[in-house]
Amino acid sequence: MPINDLVAGQNTVGPALVRTEPIQERSAARVDALLDAAAEVVDEIGFDRLTTAMVAERAGASIGTVYRYFPDRIVLLQALRDRAVLRYRRAVVAAIHEQQPEHWWNAVEAAIDSFVTMFREEAGFRIIRFTDAERSGVPGEEVVRDVSFAAQFADILADEYRLPAGEDLAFRLEIVVEVMDSLINRAFRDDPMGDERYIAEARIVAREYLEKRYGSES
């Protein structure tokens, strides 16, 4: 089912982001702890000033442990972005499975609500521009561009709600993603819980834009 493919389409870079592949549970937990520490530092001072030494200190780890998994701060930040995007995708899948929306707009709304929740609850998320994270790669490395969130969400809407499948639907959802990214980022610029005026207007903009093309009925 397309909904179950949503978590498999996150962009990655060519070589593995982590220097040592965290196959074992213990290693995976260590990587998560380092990324958690990086997210906390990013929330406090921004990603421009983050260093691997700061992450090591916050995580209570040696600098060698950080370098074991992340060769430099750029790769560390990319891994943090990738994890955040993957967690967002998982949140959308969980919301749709739980809510079982009857109309295509309710599915879109579930995705928007999950985005807002990530801003409120996921450390480091508000520093990350979602659209940048979907497009970005580590400088100097080839980016493997998997299917974008918008394209995969278009498959969901076509499969579950019979919207016309194809490039037009994917393109229009890409427009919605860009607009939501800008408006919801603006909502959280000065308010840690998000300015509800911007969030409400973001929903209206998305709904009116899509309903103009696909109607208000499924």
Secondary structure, DSSP 8 states (H G I E B T S, - for coil): -HHHHGGG---EESS-SSSS---SHHHHHHHHHHHHHHHHHHHHH-SSS--HHHHHHHHT--HHHHHHH-SSHHHHHHHHHHHHHHHHHHHHHHHHHHH--SSHHHHHHHHHHHHHHHHHHSTTGGGS-HHHHHH---TTS-EE----HHHHHHHHHHHHH----SHHHHHHHHHHHHHHHHHHHHHTSS-TT--HHHHHHHHHHHHHHHHHHH-S--
